[in-house]
Amino acid sequence: MKTIAVLPDGYTVRPAEPADAEALFDMLAAYNTAVFGYADTTLLEVAYCIDMPGFDRMVDGWLVLAADGLPAGYATALGTGDRQLIDIEVAAKDPGVAAWLVDRTVERAQEMGRERGHADVTVDAFVCRADESLRAQLSDRDFSTGTSYHRMRIDHTGPVATPAVTPDWPVGVVVRRGAFDDATRRAAHEVINESFRGQFGWAETPHEAWVERLDDVPIFEWDQLTLLEVDGRAAAVRQCNDKYVETENCGHIGMLGVLEEFRGRGLAKFLLRDAFALDAAIGRAGTILHVDTNNPTPALGLYLSVGMNATVVFDGWRRVVPVA
């Protein structure tokens, strides 16, 4: 492993402030466009992430400024659950700045682990496969790839048939659109936790924290959550949001889960085609989602079977770091 990097001369670092949102958006959009062809973020998202619940921008984020005062790099370390799993994000064009940011985020992850009394922490980074520079930085620091994610998209060139008039309508299923009461939210959260348990990078959160986070997310409303019930039991859930409305005029399925005992009944395919129909009906150009290719269910094959195609590949990089 390399020695700890030093921030190159001519740069300074400080926490990001809400007033930095526009300049930081410009930097991140330019960085993403150079790597995989488009901005992949919005000013609204950047402003939210600077000061979102559960993230302490004073100690968990680093904004690197060039000599002209403009952002030249940004990184965050976000602890989930009991802070034994830490997600880091790094963006910087200068390899020296990127190296310093990777080292600083790992160092902060170790600090989080010590604060909670852990012997080690797991540090995850999700990186576009085309970002060769950042991939090299992680590899040099003993990270290794644990899984890959495909961004899947289907285009809507006209009206899409609703699942109610196709053979895929699951018999005996009750569809509950929207989660406006506590009982529905609890049922949906339980399905999400159970269906994603054990997958790469997944950490369960207490119900109240989950509700608080979603309440605060500016691109999500509770009417975008759909719950399927089978024989009176919550069986599957789909959570959508407006992440790609501004940038691509597309709907986004942020999460789709089916309990193991209800798999193989067409519930996931129904939720997908239902989302396509809803998006097409309101004039969306398409629908986007991300799939873990190491998912224990054959999710990638399912998405391909309903007409979705992969557009970008991201890799999940992981390193287990002792905190001492």
Phi, psi and omega in degrees: 000145179292159170290164182298129183289153176251137179298126183301154178301147177093352179249150173234164182221145176200168175293148174287147178241157179309326180291347180275356191305313185293315180293323179292321176301315180302318181292313182294320179296319179293320179298311181296320180298320179293328184277308185226017164102351178204167190294319178058023174200168178229164177299322179299315179297314182298316179299319180295314186291338178296327188220040184280160179301140179084357180240122179262099185297341182285333183235346185248009179217149183223120177254117179265130181248139175280177182299333179275003177086359181270150179300134178237355179187154179206143178210153178221155172232116185242113178278139178242156180058234181268021176069026172267344174245122184238124174265129177245149174227135182223134175218121177194134180285321180285121181302328179293321177292317179299318180299315180297319182292320177299313180297321182291322180293321178295319177299318179293324177299319177297320178299317178299319179297317178297321180299330181260002177078023179276152175279331178207168177228153176257123183251123181245144174222133180252115193231133175300134183299334179284349181275076186297325182295312181290324177300320179294320178300315181292318179299319179295342182251027172070019169281152174222155182282135181249335179195176175225151180239136174253131170278118183256145180216144170233136180266143178249108181265358179186190179301146178246133181299136177285150181301338182296339181246020176239164178294352184274359179296119183284125183291137175078014182259135175260128181258121178248112182263125180092144179231084186257353180240160186295323182297315180294319180296319179295317179297316179297318181295322178295320178296317180300310182299316184289322184282338181256357183301131178091352180279159185304127175077005184272131175225127181288148177238150176301150185303315183297322179292323177298315179296316181299319180295313181293325176301329187269343183288122186288345182258010181234140171231151185294341177285355178269007177254128180239130181244134175255134177244139176236120182054040176080003181249139175295127187236330184206155182216147174229127180242113180254167174202181185257027185306322186250015180292312183291319187275326186227004185052044180237147169285162181223123172268101184285333183202137176216119183223143177231131177299145187305318184290347180253006180285154181086007181253005180086011183292317180294318179296321176300312182298323178295306184293330175295317178296319179301315182295318180295316180296315181297323183295333180257015173086016177289144180286338180185186177227138184236146169207169178241139182233134173281117184289348174261015176305135180296342173265157180282058188294318182300315178299323178298314183293322176296324184291339179260011174100006178277155179225147179285136179243328180217147177244131174243147176248143174265114180261142185219145173214131174267122189241125173293146185268345182289000000 
